[in-house]
Amino acid sequence: MTAAWFRELPGPGPDRGSPAPPGTATGRARGGGDGHAGLRLYCFPHAGGPAGAFAPLARALAAGGPTGARVSVAVAAAQYPGRQDRYRERPWEDIGAIADVLAAEIRTRDEQPYALFGHSMGAVVAYETARRLRRTAGPGPVRLFVSGRDAPSAGPVAGDDVRDDEALLAHIRRLGGTGSRVLAEPELVAMALPALRADYRALRSYAWSPGEPLDCPLTVLVGDADPLVTGAGAAAWRDLSTAATTVRLLPGGHFYLDDCAPRVASLIREALPVPA
C-alpha cells in the first residue's frame, strides 16, 4: 500500500504534520463546527520544506474568520519524501512524478469541494497537480493559490540554478524565513541538505509544457520585497487559466507568509466560494 503524502494540520505540536485520523481522509471536507460550510485546502511546500511549514496558516484558518465568515477551511499539506516523518525515505527529484502521486491521492480522498495552495517550488507542484486533476474524471479545484513564484510559462528562474552545497546554503540564507534559521546548526544542515539538493535538482530539470489551460480561478500571492518574483512573471499566471486571475501583493520577502499568516488566511476565505 502506498504511503499517504498529505498530513492534516494543525498537527500535534507547532510544526509537525500528522497522518489523517481514520475516517477523516475521504468524503466531504469537514466543517468548522460553527455551522459554516467546509472546504479542504491542499498545501504544497517550498523547496526543502515540510508539511509543517503550513502550520501557522492552518492555525490562522482554524481560528476562524470575522463574524459572518462564509466558509470553514480545513488544511492538509503535502509531506514530500525526505523530511519530518518521511526523513528516511529518499527524496524525489521529479516534479511531474510528485504531481502524479499527489493528484492521485486527492482523487482517492474524494473531498469536495477543495482548493490548492502552493508556495515557491510548491506553486509549480500545485499547478502541475491541478493540470493532472483537470485531465482526469472528477471535480477540479475551486481555486488555485500560487505564492512566491513566477508562472512556469515565464521560463527558468535564475535562483533555481544552484549546483553545490555552499551556493545552495548561501541562497537559502539570502531568502531568509523561518527555515533559514536551522542553517546555523551543522547537525540540522546535514539533515536538511538531502531534501534541498533533491528539490533544486527537480526545479532545474523541470520544463513547462504548453497544454490545455486550467478552468479554475487563480490567486497569485507575492511578497513586495521578494527577489525571486518579477512583475511579468506574476502576471504570466493569467495565461494559464481561462478563469479570472487575481494578483495580490503582501508586505515581506520570499517568505512573507511567516509573518502574514492571518492576513493570508483572510484572503483565502474571501476568495473561496461558499460550498453548496
C-alpha positions in Angstrom: 0.0 0.0 0.0 1.4 3.4 -1.0 2.0 5.7 2.0 -0.2 8.8 2.2 1.6 12.0 1.3 -0.9 14.5 2.9 -0.8 15.5 6.5 -3.7 17.1 8.4 -2.9 20.5 10.0 -2.7 21.8 12.6 -0.9 18.7 13.8 0.2 17.6 17.3 2.7 20.4 18.0 3.7 23.7 16.5 5.3 22.4 13.3 4.5 18.8 13.0 2.3 17.2 10.4 0.3 14.1 11.2 -1.4 11.4 9.2 -5.2 11.8 8.8 -7.1 10.1 11.6 -9.1 7.1 10.4 -12.4 8.0 8.9 -11.5 11.6 8.0 -9.4 11.2 4.9 -12.2 10.9 2.5 -15.6 12.4 1.8 -16.8 16.0 2.1 -14.3 18.4 3.7 -15.2 18.9 7.4 -16.9 22.0 8.6 -15.5 24.1 11.4 -18.2 23.2 14.0 -19.7 26.7 13.7 -22.3 26.0 11.1 -20.2 27.2 8.2 -19.8 25.0 5.1 -16.5 23.1 4.9 -13.8 23.2 2.3 -10.4 21.4 2.1 -7.2 23.4 1.2 -4.4 21.2 0.0 -1.0 22.9 0.5 2.3 22.3 -1.2 5.6 23.4 0.5 8.7 25.2 -0.8 12.0 23.5 -1.7 13.3 21.7 1.4 10.1 22.5 3.2 8.0 20.0 5.2 4.2 19.9 5.6 4.6 21.6 8.9 5.7 24.8 7.1 2.0 25.5 6.7 1.2 25.1 10.4 0.9 28.8 11.0 -1.5 29.2 8.1 -3.5 26.2 9.2 -3.8 27.7 12.7 -4.9 31.0 11.3 -7.6 29.3 9.3 -8.7 27.1 12.2 -9.0 30.2 14.4 -11.9 31.3 12.2 -12.6 34.5 10.3 -14.5 37.6 11.2 -18.2 37.3 12.3 -20.2 36.1 9.3 -17.3 34.3 7.6 -18.7 32.3 4.8 -16.6 29.1 4.8 -14.6 27.0 7.2 -11.3 25.8 5.8 -9.5 22.5 6.8 -5.9 22.1 5.7 -3.9 19.1 4.5 -0.3 19.7 3.5 1.9 17.5 1.3 4.8 15.8 3.0 7.4 15.1 0.3 9.8 12.1 1.0 13.0 13.0 2.9 11.6 15.3 5.6 10.0 15.1 9.0 8.2 11.7 9.5 9.4 10.7 6.0 13.1 11.6 6.7 14.4 8.1 6.0 12.9 8.0 2.5 14.9 9.0 -0.5 13.8 12.5 -1.8 12.3 12.6 -5.2 13.8 14.7 -8.0 10.9 14.9 -10.5 8.2 17.5 -10.1 6.0 15.7 -12.6 6.2 12.4 -10.7 5.4 14.2 -7.4 2.4 15.8 -9.0 1.2 12.5 -10.4 1.2 11.0 -6.9 -0.4 14.0 -5.2 -3.2 14.3 -7.9 -4.0 10.6 -7.5 -4.2 10.9 -3.7 -6.5 13.9 -3.9 -8.7 11.8 -6.2 -8.6 8.9 -3.7 -9.5 11.1 -0.8 -12.5 12.4 -2.8 -13.0 15.5 -0.6 -15.3 18.1 -2.2 -15.0 21.0 -2.6 -11.3 21.6 -2.4 -8.7 24.2 -3.4 -4.9 24.1 -3.8 -2.2 26.4 -2.3 1.5 26.2 -3.3 4.4 28.3 -2.2 7.6 28.7 -4.2 8.5 25.3 -5.6 5.1 24.2 -4.2 3.4 26.7 -6.6 4.8 24.7 -9.5 3.8 21.4 -7.9 0.3 22.7 -7.1 -0.1 23.9 -10.7 1.1 20.6 -12.2 -1.2 18.7 -9.8 -4.1 20.9 -10.9 -3.3 20.1 -14.6 -3.4 16.4 -13.8 -6.7 16.8 -12.0 -8.1 18.7 -15.0 -7.3 15.7 -17.3 -8.9 13.1 -15.1 -12.5 12.3 -14.2 -13.8 14.1 -11.2 -14.2 17.7 -9.9 -11.2 20.0 -10.1 -10.1 22.6 -7.5 -12.4 25.5 -7.0 -9.3 27.8 -6.9 -5.6 27.6 -7.2 -3.4 29.8 -5.0 0.2 30.2 -6.2 2.6 32.1 -4.0 6.2 33.3 -4.3 6.8 32.0 -7.8 6.8 33.3 -11.4 4.4 31.4 -13.8 6.2 28.3 -15.2 5.5 29.6 -18.7 7.7 32.6 -18.0 10.8 30.4 -18.3 13.6 29.2 -15.9 14.1 31.0 -12.6 17.7 32.1 -12.1 17.6 31.3 -8.4 16.9 27.6 -9.2 20.4 27.1 -10.7 22.4 26.4 -7.6 24.5 23.3 -8.0 26.8 22.9 -5.0 26.1 22.9 -1.3 27.9 26.2 -0.5 25.9 28.1 -3.1 22.7 26.4 -2.1 23.1 27.3 1.5 24.0 30.9 0.7 20.9 31.2 -1.5 18.7 29.9 1.3 20.2 32.3 3.8 19.6 35.2 1.4 15.9 34.3 1.1 15.6 34.3 4.9 12.4 33.0 6.6 12.0 30.6 9.4 13.7 27.7 7.6 17.0 29.6 7.2 17.5 29.7 10.9 18.4 26.0 11.0 21.4 26.7 8.9 23.3 27.9 12.0 23.3 24.4 13.4 25.6 21.9 11.5 23.6 18.9 12.5 20.4 20.4 11.2 22.2 21.5 8.0 23.3 17.9 7.4 19.7 16.7 7.9 18.2 19.4 5.6 20.7 19.1 2.7 19.4 15.9 1.0 15.9 17.2 0.6 17.2 20.6 -0.5 19.6 19.1 -3.1 16.8 16.9 -4.5 14.3 19.7 -4.7 16.6 22.1 -6.5 17.6 19.3 -8.9 13.8 18.9 -9.5 13.4 22.6 -10.2 16.4 22.7 -12.6 15.1 19.7 -14.6 11.5 21.0 -14.7 10.4 22.3 -18.1 6.9 23.7 -18.6 5.0 22.1 -21.5 2.1 24.1 -23.2 -1.3 22.5 -22.9 -4.9 23.0 -22.2 -5.3 25.8 -19.7 -6.9 25.3 -16.3 -10.5 26.3 -15.8 -10.4 27.3 -12.2 -9.7 30.9 -10.9 -6.2 31.7 -9.7 -4.9 33.9 -6.9 -1.3 34.9 -7.2 0.3 36.0 -3.9 3.6 37.9 -3.9 5.8 39.5 -1.2 6.5 43.0 -2.2 10.2 42.5 -1.5 10.5 39.0 -2.9 13.7 38.9 -5.0 12.6 35.8 -6.9 9.3 37.0 -8.4 9.1 39.5 -11.2 6.1 41.6 -12.2 5.9 40.0 -15.6 6.3 36.5 -14.2 3.5 37.1 -11.7 1.3 38.5 -14.5 2.0 35.5 -16.7 -0.1 33.3 -14.5 -3.1 34.9 -16.1 -2.5 33.0 -19.3 -2.6 29.6 -17.6 -6.3 29.6 -16.8 -9.4 30.5 -18.7 -10.9 31.8 -15.4 -10.2 35.0 -13.6 -6.7 35.6 -12.1 -6.1 38.0 -9.2 -2.6 39.2 -8.1 -2.1 40.3 -4.5 1.0 42.0 -3.1 1.7 41.4 0.6 4.4 43.0 2.8 7.6 41.0 3.0 10.2 39.0 1.1 10.1 35.5 -0.3 8.8 34.0 3.0 6.3 36.8 3.7 3.9 34.0 4.8 5.9 33.6 8.0 4.6 37.0 9.2 1.4 37.3 7.3 -0.4 34.0 8.0 -3.6 35.7 9.5 -3.8 38.1 6.5 -3.3 35.3 4.0 -5.9 33.2 5.8 -8.3 36.2 5.4 -7.5 36.4 1.7 -8.1 32.7 1.3 -11.5 32.8 2.9 -12.5 35.8 0.8 -11.5 34.1 -2.4 -13.2 30.8 -1.8 -16.7 30.1 -2.9 -19.4 29.1 -0.4 -19.8 25.3 -0.8 -23.3 24.3 -1.9 
